[in-house]
């Protein structure tokens, strides 16, 4: 029996079972145990998420590459590094759509601005998330992440982008 069975997951409507199991295999899920009393114990499972900016309403559930037709590898064949590559392609489309802001300075990221390049960062301490940031803003990142809990964030569904080509 998987650790996910019998657990409550707020993301169950946002993250499909295959992706949730893949995150579990990668040890990327976070669990909060709430004990009201000896008989009422609840586990809340949080999957990794995307932070399109530092604002709470810019939190997205991670997309499933299989659902988006990602051609490079199927989810079941991916390593964590492969998933990073997929998410960078997804993020590039999100930047093109004007949806992504630097997590530190809050400026809109642009793909064609070579003077102000951006990067995707994967954090995996208490909060497991991918976020996006200008290269020059990286020094302020730890300050911005301090005190953020995955159980206080409420992801929305990810946007659907064509990730079938570079």
C-alpha positions, 0 to 999 in steps of 0.5 A: 500500500502506498503512503498516499493511500488513506491520506488527504490531499488537497491537490488530488483535483490538481495533480493526477495520480501518476504525477503524485506517485512520481513525486512520491518516488522522488521523495518530493511530497511533504506531509502534515499530520493533524491530530485532533485527538487519538481517534481523529488523525489526518494527513495532508499531502502537498505536492511540489508546486510552481511559484510564478511570482512571490504572490499567493495567487500565482502558485500553480500545481505542477503540470504533468508532461504526459498530459501536455504531450511532452515528446522527450520522455514519458513521466514514468521514464523521467529522472528529476533532472528530466522533469526540470528540463520539461518545467523549464520548457513550460516556464519559457511558454509561461514567460512568453505569455507574460505570466511570470514575475521574478520571485525577488524583484517582482518584475515581469520576466522576458525571454528576449531580454539578454541584458536581464536573463532569468533562471528557474530555481528548484527549492526542496527544503520545507517547501518543494517548488520551482520558481523563476528569478533574474540572475542578479536577484538570486542573492535575495532569494533566501530572504523571500523564501523564509517562513513559507510553508507548502501547507499555507499555499493553495495552488491553482491548476497550471496553464496549458502550453504547447511543450511539443517543441523547443 
